[in-house]
Amino acid sequence: MAQPAPNNSIFDGLNESQRRAVTSAADTVAILAGPGSGKTQTLTARVVWLIDHVGYHPQDIVVATFTVKAAREMKERIGKSLGDGRETKIILGTFHSIARRYLAAYGRLIGLNEKFGIADDSDSRAIIVRICKRLQLQVDPAHARAWISKKKAKGTEMPSRVVKKEPKKTPQLEELETCYREYQKHLESSNLLDYDDLLVRCAELLRKFPACVSNIQAVLVDEYQDTNGIQYDLMKLFAQQHRRITIVGDPDQSIYGWRSAEIGNLWKLLREFRATEEVSLEQNYRSSEFILNLSLQVIEQDTKRYKKSLKPVHNKGTRPVLRRLISPDAEADWIISEIRRIIMMSGSMITHNDVAILIRSAYLSRHIESSLGKAGISYRMVGGLKFYERAEIKTIIDYLRVIHQPENNDALARILNVPRRGVGDITIRGLLEEAETSGMSVWRRISQVDGPNDTPIGLVQIIEQLLSSLDFQRHLQTVHPEDHEQRWANVQEFVALAGDFVKELELKGDESLPEIEGIEQAKEVDVLPRFLANVALATDAQTGDDDQDSKPRVTISTIHAAKGLEWPVVFVPAVYDGSIPHSRSDDIDEERRLLYVAMTRAQSLLYLSYPVRPSSEANQNNEMSPFVSSISRSFAEKGPCLDRHVMKEIAKVLGRELPSDEKIFGALPPGFSTEDNLFPVDPEHVRGLQWDGQGDVFNGPRAKRPRIHGPGMGKAAEEERPWQKDYLTTMEQASKFTISNLPGFISASAHQAALVAANAAAEAKRKEERAQKLRLPQQKSIMAFVKTGSEPAPPPAALASAGQTAPAGNAFSKKSSPGFQQLVAKQPQPVIQPDLASHKLGPKKMPTRPTVGHSTNDGSKGKAYPCFSSSPPRPDSEQNGNGISEAADDDEDDGPPPQPTRAAACLHATTCTTVPKGLGSSVFRRPAGLGRDSITPIEKLKKPFKPLTINKPGRGGKM
Ligand SMILES: Nc1ncnc2c1ncn2[C@@H]1O[C@H](COP(=O)(O)OP(=O)(O)OP(=O)(O)O)[C@@H](O)[C@H]1O
C-alpha cells in the first residue's frame, strides 16, 4: 500500500456515494449518475486514490476522456492533488491520442511505418471525392465517407474483412466497398492513418502484441456513454492484463448515437465483467430544484430508460420559463431583452459570461446572432474556427507535413501552388490522379528523389526557414491585401506556439510510454511529428470558454457541444416540433435526451421558447415540441420577477454576493422595465401588428420598454433595408459550424456594422437621388471629390462603379470598401453542415438492458445504455470538389471557384467590437491577439483562432 497522498484535497467534500466509488476495491466499477452529480470529479479522485492509496504507478494507469480539453483539466486536477508532477506519467488523453502514442511506440510490430501521419478531416474528404471522380462512382462522397467511418468504428472487424465481397450486393454497396478499398489503399501508400484507423490499428496492435500493455493496472473511462465499438474494444485491450476498469457515464446524456456510438456498450460491460460494482450518485450539485424536476419530467417520458434518482442539493429556485413568441426574430429579441433584464436586476452579479443560448441546429443562431449584434452584445460561438484551421496556418502546417512525410500527396497538392508557382489546379489534379494510379507519390513524381533527409535543425528553425524561403509575408500581401498584416501576425504567433511547444517538451518531458521488458520501443526523437500529431488531434478542443481577454460574452452553442458544461442562465430557443425533435431525426429518444442535456446545463435560470410562426410571413404555425407540450403547465409563461428575494436565492446557488439594492436600482436606466413584459405572453394576440419602425418594440398593448437598439439599428432597419446584405452570419453558413471548421465567419458586430453602413449607404443614396434632381445629368456631386472621415459610407455599388475606395476615415469604410465587398463575395454559399444540422440518427431504439443479476430500485428491469463516440469529428456530408485549394491558396485564376479563406474570426464578435454611435460614426475595434503569457503551447493550439490587434491609424476608424 502506498502512503496517503501529501495533499488529499481532492477527497474533501465528496459525498458518501462518491467516496464509495472512489475507494471501491472492486476490479470493475461502473459509476452511473445523472447530470451535475460530480461524475468527473469522482473519476479524478479515483485516479488519485489508485496512485496514492492503492499504489499503482502513474505510468500503469490509462485514463480516456471525451475531449482534449477534459483530458487537460483532469490532468491539472490530478496534478494538484498529487503535488509532485507524477500526473505527467499517467497515460491520459482521448482514445485517439492514446492510440497514437502506442502506434508511434510499437506500430512497427504490425508493419506500420513509424513516420505515419494523420489524415485529418479535409484530407479524408478530398481523397474520397477524388476516388469517386476517378472511378466515376455514383455514390455520394459524403455518404461514402460516413459509411467507411461507421464500418471502422464498429470495431469488431478489420477493414479487409469488411470489404470482402458477398453475394447479393446492391450496386451501391459494391461502390461503397470499392471506395473503401481505394481509400485504404491511398492512405496506405501515403503512410497516413485517419482518425478511425488510429483506433483500429491500435486495437490490432494490442490484440497481436498484448505485451505492449502488460504493465497496465487500471483503465478509467470518462463519459462512457460516448464510446463506440472500437473504443470499447480498446478499453478492454488496454485492460487485458488485470481487467480493472472504472467507467463513469450517464445513459440519459447519450446524444452522439449519430456519430457511431454503440448502443449497448454498458450492458456489454456488465455482461462481460459480471463482478462490476455499480455505484449511483444521486445528488445534483448544479441546478435548482425547479430546473432539475422539470428536466426529469422530460427525460422520464422515455419509459424504456434506466431509471435513476437525482436529488437537488440547491433550493427551489425560480420556475423555468416556456415562452411563445410570434416569430424567430421576436424570439431572438425577447432573449436579448431577458438577458439585459437579468444582468441589470442582478446589479451585474450575473454577466454575459453566465449566459448560454443552446440551439438544436446550427442554422437557428442566425436570428440570435443578428439580435445580439443589433444590441451590441458580444458573444462566443462554441465550435468556432480554431487558430490552426486558418488558411495561412494550415498552409504552413501542410508544408511541415510534407517535410515530415513527402509522400503525403494531399498536403503536397495543397501547397504546390502556394505561393503561386504557375501550377494550376488541373495540373495538380492530374499529378494526384497519376500518383494514385501509379502508386508513386507526387513528391517522387515531381522531384524524382527520395524525399528530404531528416533535418537536424529545430522545429522553429524549420518554420522560419520555410517562411523566408517562401517569402511568405510577401505572398500574404499579394494574395490577401485586405488583411495580410493580421495573417502575418497569425503566422508569427504560430512560430511562437511552435517555440513554446518545444520548450514544454523540454520542461515536462515527452509522452513516451513506460518501458516494457522484452519489447523494444521506438523513441520519438523528432519534435516535428509530435507537433503535427498534437495539431491534428486537437480537433475537439472547445472554443470560447477559455478566451484570454476578459470581456464578458454570451455563449451560443449547439446542444451537442454544450455537453459537460454548465451556466447560471440557459436559453433553449426553437423548442418546437421539427426543431427538437428534429424533423430528420429518426431516434426520438435521442432527441429527448438532447433537450434533457440542454436543460440540465442550467444552474439558476432556464428559459425555453419557440416562435409560433416560422417567419413573419408564414401562415402555418409551429407546434410546441411534444417533449414539453404535455408538461407545459409546469413552466412559467414569462420570465420570473427578479426581485431581491429571487436574486438572493440565485446568488446562493451560484455562491456569489448580490450587490445592494441601491447599486442595482441606481444603475437602471430611466423607463427600464423590471418585468418580462415587453413581448406579449400570447403572441397570437398581436397577429398582424407591425413593429413600430423605431426599434424592437411591438405596437402592441404591452410594449412598454424603451428601445434597446442604437439609432437605425432596429427591426425596421433590418427588414426594410434597401440593400441585400452580401455576407452571411455564422449560421447562415451552418455547414461550417462544426467543431472542426468555421471559415467565412461573420460576427454579429460585423453584421451590425454592415447594417449601419447599409443604412448610411441608403441615406447617401437618397441624398444622391435628391441631389441628382438638382444637378445637370453629367454633373458629379461635389462629395465625389471629398473624402472625409465623418461622411457616411457611400453605397458599395456606387463605390465599385466609380472605382473608388471607401473614405479612409469612415468607421465603416472597411465594411463598404471594395476590399470588403470582394471579401464578402468570397463567402461560401450556405450549405448545411450535416454534423449539426442534418445528421441522421440511427434507427436503433434503446435495447433493454440484459439481465445481469441487477435490478433497479423499483424492481423493473434495467435498461441498456446507448453510447456515443468521442472521436474527432466524423465525416460530414459536405464535399468540396477536389479539395486542392481548400485550405491553401484560394484564388488562383485557373482553379475551381474560390474557397473561403477570409479571416473568419477577424470579424468574429468575440474578437471585434463595433459600438455604433450614430450613422456616420462608430468605434470599430480590431481584436486582441492570442496572449502569449501564462498559457502553454498545446493549450494555445487547442484554442480557437484569436485574431490580433492591428491599429491602423486613419483606416480603422477611431479607436
Ligand atoms: N460533493 C460535492 N460537493 C459540492 N459540489 C460538488 C460535489 N461533487 C460535484 N460538485 C460540483 O457539481 C458540479 C458538477 O460536477 P461534474 O461536472 O463533475 O458533474 P457531472 O456529473 O460530470 O455532470 P455532467 O454529467 O452534466 O457533465 C461541479 O460544479 C462540481 O464542482
The ligand as an SDF file (V2000), in Angstrom:
LIG
                    3D

 31 33  0  0  0  0  0  0  0  0999 V2000
  -19.5140   16.5430   -3.3900 N   0  0  0  0  0  0  0  0  0  0  0  0
  -19.7030   17.7180   -3.9890 C   0  0  0  0  0  0  0  0  0  0  0  0
  -19.9190   18.8360   -3.2760 N   0  0  0  0  0  0  0  0  0  0  0  0
  -20.1190   20.0270   -3.8660 C   0  0  0  0  0  0  0  0  0  0  0  0
  -20.1010   20.2230   -5.1990 N   0  0  0  0  0  0  0  0  0  0  0  0
  -19.8810   19.1510   -5.9680 C   0  0  0  0  0  0  0  0  0  0  0  0
  -19.6710   17.8540   -5.4160 C   0  0  0  0  0  0  0  0  0  0  0  0
  -19.4850   16.9980   -6.4580 N   0  0  0  0  0  0  0  0  0  0  0  0
  -19.5700   17.7240   -7.5840 C   0  0  0  0  0  0  0  0  0  0  0  0
  -19.8030   19.0230   -7.3040 N   0  0  0  0  0  0  0  0  0  0  0  0
  -19.9800   20.1190   -8.2630 C   0  0  0  0  0  0  0  0  0  0  0  0
  -21.0620   19.8090   -9.1180 O   0  0  0  0  0  0  0  0  0  0  0  0
  -20.8430   20.3320  -10.4140 C   0  0  0  0  0  0  0  0  0  0  0  0
  -20.9960   19.2300  -11.4430 C   0  0  0  0  0  0  0  0  0  0  0  0
  -19.9240   18.3340  -11.3240 O   0  0  0  0  0  0  0  0  0  0  0  0
  -19.4150   17.4700  -12.5650 P   0  0  0  0  0  0  0  0  0  0  0  0
  -19.2190   18.3500  -13.7330 O   0  0  0  0  0  0  0  0  0  0  0  0
  -18.3180   16.6000  -12.1110 O   0  0  0  0  0  0  0  0  0  0  0  0
  -20.7320   16.6450  -12.7890 O   0  0  0  0  0  0  0  0  0  0  0  0
  -21.0430   15.5920  -13.9030 P   0  0  0  0  0  0  0  0  0  0  0  0
  -21.7900   14.5220  -13.2200 O   0  0  0  0  0  0  0  0  0  0  0  0
  -19.7940   15.1960  -14.6140 O   0  0  0  0  0  0  0  0  0  0  0  0
  -22.0250   16.4540  -14.8200 O   0  0  0  0  0  0  0  0  0  0  0  0
  -22.4760   16.2080  -16.3400 P   0  0  0  0  0  0  0  0  0  0  0  0
  -22.8540   14.7800  -16.4570 O   0  0  0  0  0  0  0  0  0  0  0  0
  -23.6450   17.1030  -16.5230 O   0  0  0  0  0  0  0  0  0  0  0  0
  -21.3150   16.5890  -17.1790 O   0  0  0  0  0  0  0  0  0  0  0  0
  -19.4650   20.9360  -10.4230 C   0  0  0  0  0  0  0  0  0  0  0  0
  -19.5770   22.3310  -10.2880 O   0  0  0  0  0  0  0  0  0  0  0  0
  -18.8000   20.2780   -9.2190 C   0  0  0  0  0  0  0  0  0  0  0  0
  -17.8140   21.0930   -8.6430 O   0  0  0  0  0  0  0  0  0  0  0  0
  1  2  1  0
  2  3  1  0
  2  7  2  0
  3  4  2  0
  4  5  1  0
  5  6  2  0
  6  7  1  0
  6 10  1  0
  7  8  1  0
  8  9  2  0
  9 10  1  0
 10 11  1  0
 11 12  1  0
 11 30  1  0
 12 13  1  0
 13 14  1  0
 13 28  1  0
 14 15  1  0
 15 16  1  0
 16 17  2  0
 16 18  1  0
 16 19  1  0
 19 20  1  0
 20 21  2  0
 20 22  1  0
 20 23  1  0
 23 24  1  0
 24 25  2  0
 24 26  1  0
 24 27  1  0
 28 29  1  0
 28 30  1  0
 30 31  1  0
M  END
$$$$
